[in-house]
Amino acid sequence: MSRPEHTGPPELFYNEDEATKYTCNSRIIEIQEKMTERAVEMLALPPDQPAFLLDVGCGSGLSGEWLTAEGHHWIGVDISEHMLNVAKEREVEGEVCLGDAGEGMFFRPGVFDGVVSISALQWLCNADKKDHRPAQRLHHFFTTLYSCMARGSKAVFQFYPENPSQMELITSQAMRAGFTGGVVVDYPHSTKAKKYYLCLFCGTPARMPSALDGASGQGQEGGVQYTTERERIRKRKGDRTPLKSRDWIVRKKERSRRQGKEVRRDTKYTGRKRAPKF
Ligand SMILES: C[S@@+](CC[C@H](N)C(=O)[O-])C[C@H]1O[C@@H](n2cnc3c(N)ncnc32)[C@H](O)[C@@H]1O
C-alpha cells in the first residue's frame, strides 16, 4: 500500500473528505486509541494527577480524546485545517491550533508536563516544498519542542519510519536538540502489530520503557516493567467520567469559565437526556 506521505503535503492529503472518513472509521479510532494509551503509559506521569500535555499532529482529536478520558488537559497542533475543523465539530476538550511542526513549537518555555504524537512524525521526513530540508525542519521542531517541555518530562512519538535511514534521521536530530532516549519497538516479530515509539527525555535521562512482545505481552529483560502501570490505567478507565454525562459537561463548563469564556449556568437540566427530535 502506498504511504499517504508520498501522495503530497499533509495539509492537502487531509482534506475535508479524508478528515471525515478518517474520523468515522472505527478501526482507525480503535488503533489510534490503543497507540495513545501506550504512548501515555510510556510518559510514566505521576499517578492520579492531571497533566498538561501537547499532542503534535493532533488531527481530529482521536488521540486527544484519550488524553481527556485519562483526566489530562491538552493542546493539539496540526497542519490540516480540515482535521482541526472536525476536532472542533466534535467538541474535543483540548485547545487545537493550526501549525506546521517543521516551523517549530512556539509555546511558553517549560510549560508541558509531557508530549505525545501519534502517527504524525514520519510526515516531517518528506520535502513537500522547494525550500523544505527534512533534517533542518526536524532539528528546528525538536529544539523548539525541547524548550517548551518541563525539565524531567518525556515526549513519546508513535511513528511509521519508512526505512532505517529515516529512523536514523529522526533520532539523530532529536539527540542534536538535546534529548536523550531512543526507539522502542513493540511486537517486533509481528508484521501487523509491530509499532515504533520514539521515547525522548528532556533534561533528566531516564530508563527506557521495555518493548511489549507478542508472545507473552511482557517487557524484555532489563527495561522498566510497565505491566502494573497498564493494569492501573485499565482500572482507571473503568472509573473515568463517561463522555457527555452530566459530570463531564459540568467539568467542561468549569474549564471554559476558568478560561474566561461565557458559559450558561448549571441547572437541573444540565446534561439531562433529551427526547429524540422527529
Ligand atoms: C494519521 S493522522 C493522526 C491524527 C491523530 N494523532 C490521531 O491519533 O488520530 C496524522 C496527522 O499528522 C498531521 N501532520 C502531518 N504533518 C504535520 C506537520 N508538519 N505539522 C503538524 N501536523 C502534521 C496531519 O495533518 C494529520 O492530522
The ligand as a MOL file (V3000), in Angstrom:
LIG
                    3D

  0  0  0     0  0            999 V3000
M  V30 BEGIN CTAB
M  V30 COUNTS 27 29 0 0 0
M  V30 BEGIN ATOM
M  V30 1 C -2.6670 9.8650 10.9320 0
M  V30 2 S -3.1260 11.4570 11.4740 0 CHG=1
M  V30 3 C -3.1390 11.2190 13.2350 0
M  V30 4 C -4.0290 12.1840 13.9500 0
M  V30 5 C -4.1460 11.9750 15.4530 0
M  V30 6 N -2.8700 11.9980 16.1150 0
M  V30 7 C -4.8790 10.6850 15.8010 0
M  V30 8 O -4.4150 9.9790 16.6830 0
M  V30 9 O -5.8880 10.3840 15.2010 0 CHG=-1
M  V30 10 C -1.6180 12.3800 11.2270 0
M  V30 11 C -1.7830 13.8680 11.4860 0
M  V30 12 O -0.4990 14.4950 11.4280 0
M  V30 13 C -0.6890 15.7960 10.8890 0
M  V30 14 N 0.5840 16.3310 10.3800 0
M  V30 15 C 1.3340 15.8440 9.3880 0
M  V30 16 N 2.4070 16.6450 9.1900 0
M  V30 17 C 2.3270 17.6470 10.0880 0
M  V30 18 C 3.1300 18.7780 10.3660 0
M  V30 19 N 4.2240 19.0650 9.6590 0
M  V30 20 N 2.7630 19.6000 11.3790 0
M  V30 21 C 1.6260 19.3580 12.0990 0
M  V30 22 N 0.8220 18.2970 11.8630 0
M  V30 23 C 1.1650 17.4560 10.8690 0
M  V30 24 C -1.7110 15.5580 9.7750 0
M  V30 25 O -2.3360 16.7250 9.3440 0
M  V30 26 C -2.6600 14.5560 10.4360 0
M  V30 27 O -3.7430 15.1970 11.0590 0
M  V30 END ATOM
M  V30 BEGIN BOND
M  V30 1 1 1 2
M  V30 2 1 2 3
M  V30 3 1 2 10
M  V30 4 1 3 4
M  V30 5 1 4 5
M  V30 6 1 5 6
M  V30 7 1 5 7
M  V30 8 2 7 8
M  V30 9 1 7 9
M  V30 10 1 10 11
M  V30 11 1 11 12
M  V30 12 1 11 26
M  V30 13 1 12 13
M  V30 14 1 13 14
M  V30 15 1 13 24
M  V30 16 1 14 15
M  V30 17 1 14 23
M  V30 18 2 15 16
M  V30 19 1 16 17
M  V30 20 1 17 18
M  V30 21 2 17 23
M  V30 22 1 18 19
M  V30 23 2 18 20
M  V30 24 1 20 21
M  V30 25 2 21 22
M  V30 26 1 22 23
M  V30 27 1 24 25
M  V30 28 1 24 26
M  V30 29 1 26 27
M  V30 END BOND
M  V30 END CTAB
M  END
